[in-house]
Amino acid sequence: RLKPLLGSSTFLLELEAGATFPPHDHDRGHEQCLVLSGSVRSGDLPVAAGDYLFMPQGSHHDALETDEGCVLLIAYS
C-alpha cells in the first residue's frame, strides 16, 4: 500500500521563449525535474528534452533561462 508524502507536490512548469525563473534554494526538500520539451539553462548547465535533474535538499538553483521555451515536470518533497 502506497502512502502519499506530506508536503510533496508534482506540477508542470511551462516557460515561454526568453523567460527566466528566479534563483532559489532547496531548503525544504529535494526537487526532481524532467525536461519534457525545449531546453533550459541553469547557470552554465544546459538541459534539453529527455534530461533529468536532481537537486538535493540544501542545494542552490541558479536562475533558469530558456531561449526557445520549455516544459518541465517538477516533483518535490
C-alpha positions in Angstrom: 0.0 0.0 0.0 1.4 3.4 -1.0 1.1 6.4 1.2 1.5 9.9 -0.3 4.3 12.0 1.2 3.0 15.0 3.2 4.3 18.3 1.7 5.1 16.8 -1.7 3.9 18.1 -5.0 4.2 17.5 -8.7 3.5 20.0 -11.4 4.2 21.2 -15.0 6.2 24.4 -15.4 5.9 25.9 -18.9 8.3 28.7 -19.7 7.9 30.8 -22.8 10.8 31.7 -25.1 13.1 34.2 -23.4 11.6 33.5 -19.9 13.7 33.5 -16.7 12.7 31.8 -13.5 14.5 33.3 -10.4 17.2 31.5 -8.5 16.1 29.7 -5.3 17.3 27.4 -2.6 16.0 23.9 -1.9 16.0 24.2 1.9 12.7 22.4 2.5 13.3 19.3 0.5 14.7 17.8 -2.8 13.5 18.5 -6.3 13.3 16.3 -9.4 13.0 17.8 -12.8 12.4 16.1 -16.2 12.6 18.3 -19.3 9.6 17.3 -21.5 10.2 19.7 -24.3 12.5 22.5 -25.4 15.7 23.4 -23.5 16.7 25.5 -20.5 19.9 26.6 -18.7 20.6 26.7 -15.0 23.8 28.7 -14.7 26.3 27.0 -17.0 24.3 23.8 -17.2 22.3 23.3 -20.4 19.5 20.7 -20.3 17.2 19.6 -23.1 14.1 17.4 -23.7 14.7 14.0 -22.0 17.2 15.3 -19.5 16.6 14.7 -15.8 18.0 16.8 -12.9 18.0 16.0 -9.2 18.5 18.9 -6.7 19.1 17.6 -3.1 17.8 19.4 0.0 20.1 22.2 0.9 21.2 22.9 -2.7 21.0 26.2 -4.6 19.4 26.5 -8.0 20.7 29.3 -10.3 18.2 31.2 -12.4 16.5 29.1 -15.1 16.7 30.7 -18.6 15.3 29.5 -21.8 15.8 30.8 -25.4 13.2 28.6 -27.1 10.8 27.9 -24.3 10.4 24.6 -22.4 8.0 22.4 -20.4 9.4 20.9 -17.2 7.8 18.2 -15.0 8.8 19.1 -11.4 8.4 16.9 -8.3 9.5 18.0 -4.9 9.1 17.0 -1.3 
